[in-house]
Amino acid sequence: MKPWNWLAAVLLLGVPENVGSSSAAAQVCRDADLVLKRGHIVTMDGAGKVVEAMAVRDGKVLATGDDQAIADCVSSRTQVLDLEGRTVLPGLIDVHTHAMEWVKSLVRGEIDAGYPSVHSIAEIMQAVARRAAELPARQWIRGSGWDDAKLAERRYITRHDLDRVAPNHPAYLTHVSGHLAVANSAALKLANISKDTPDPQGGVIERDASGEPTGVLKDTAMGLVETLLPGDPPDINVRAAKLISEKATEVGLTTIHDIFISSEEMRGYQEAHDRGWLNLRVQMSPRIGSIADAEKLAEMGVHTGFGDDRLKFGAAKMFADGGMGARTIAIYPPGVTGEPNNLGVLRWSPADMQKAHLAAAAAGWQLETHAIGDRAIDEVLDSYAAVIHQLGLEDHRFRIVHAGISTPAVQKRLHELNVLVDGNPPFVYWIGSWFLKYGRARVRWSYPARSYIENGIIEAAGSDVPVTPISPWWGIWAAVARQELESGQILAPEERVSVEQALTLYTRNGAYAGFEENSKGALETGKLADFIVVDRDVLSVPVDQIKDVKVLETFVGGKKVYERTAESGK
């Protein structure tokens, strides 16, 4: 294994690679399935190479070069796409989605309580009242996506809000962060949650001044109600997988990692694949919520990488702490602004975390662990260090998911242990106001980017959909601009990166995080022909235009899976 600082330079800064000259392409390129010509093809090869033409055969890149050289690849059966100067990029990779969770909420018809659909608690309550009028008494009302930071009232929804409009229906609305929810009194009663109910390990039942539950449940406390929610129709997961393919390819994603999914959701992906509905490459990340889960996973006889180039197992996922929006990330003092004693929650004891990590890693699973607060990150890195040493691992590619408060001390440890970061560039824009709850000193090190490059740490990027929109263009833009939505202020401008570096997070680095750097992440000879045609040259347009990029066509394995049409506007 090459030294880590050299590897970081290759993936993040770009080191020239030989992908073949035009003359070499002419010598080896014959009988292509597809040829692109007269284009602006940004290869993302690490050397900044931009070419006019590309040939594809058997789902892979056959050659790249100038129009004259690639013309020799054309035969009587070759499809030729004249780009007329349009820009082509490698298919983009999102290493952190909750795509199944997000799409199933759409399939269920849950109330959309998120910004910008609604702007106040009053509007959400109107929607709940309408749903209550439509449903028989005692049927569940579900909604998702509300964000107190973007509501006019600037507070959490409570059971009292819900009780006023839906007294005869159990109601449950999840926060956009996924780390808290609100239940009304009917739902709390069904879950036997009262003043005397203790907080579960790793969770919080929020209470008012008299000790009564407010209806807000954080992290593992959410499970007290979620186990009571009505079941889904048996085909929901395969329907969701099909819809995920459509929505992801529309915005230029050709690979996603779907994180912390259940066995039923995995089955949905596999059925969609079998039916030919999966026009997207997916890494499935199974969940580890207990030591028993880790041991069961280890006994399955499969591990990270099992599958094919369309659907495979990725890393095994755990949670170390909570979320910024729930104010449950595990931090060192000082506490949350206005809550000096609130240092967040840890979901695992150090001993149990290490035992779970060890069981999964010993069976061949790559590890990824959600940790946002610096205290949680340290706990995970302690566990990773022990597992790496005990198993004698070298190219482990263990990942910290989010690494939200990534201080210089944290980054030093990430570098020393060769641990990767699943970063979230769009967080800076969409939920940057949450950073401010933790004080200015922490804002400086919240979701950094440039310092990772400078410190030899490999970061890949994810939307964490439904926390932020699935479109990667928000993240690419936010990594360059670092502008926060609510105030418009620039958060930690020192952490801005260039457009090409931002694209690297969604291409080369995303491939590396999934052990796929030899097959994707750049348009190079022999790699998968996953690419997109976009409506502008992203490397030269004004920065503010990047978030508005439209994908004109998406190709997976050289086959068109999406085309934007004037009639549909898509």
Buried (B, 14 or more C-beta within 10 A) or exposed (E): EEEBEEBBBBBBBBEEEEBBBBEBBBEEBBEBBBBBBBBBBBBBBBEEBBBBBBBBBEBBBBBBBBBEBBBBBBEEEBEBBEBEEBBBBBBBBBBBBBBBBBBBBBBBEBBBBBBEEBEEBEBBBEBBBEBBEEBEEEEBBBBBBBBBBBBEEEEBBBBEBBBEBBEEBBBBBBBBBBBBBBBBBBBBEBBEBEEEBEBBBBBBBBBEEEEEBBBBBBBBBBBBBBEBEEEBEEEBBBBBBBBBBBBBBBBBBBBBBBBBBEEEBBEBBBBBBEEEBBBBBBBBBBBBBEBEBBBBBBEEEBBBBEBEBBBBBBBBBBBBBBBBBBBBBBBBEBBBBEEEEBBBBBBBEEEBBBBBBBBBBBBBBBBBBBBBBBBBBBBBBBBBBBBBEEEEBEEBBBBBBBBBBBBEEBBEBBBEBBBBBBBBBBBBBBBBBBBBBBBEEBBBBBBBBBBBBEBBBBBBBBBBBBBBBBBBBBBBBBBBBBBBBBEEEBBBEEBBBEBBBBBBBBBBBBBBBBBBBEBBBBBBBEBBBBBBBBBBBBBEBEEEBBBEBBBBBBBBBBBBBBBBEEEEEE
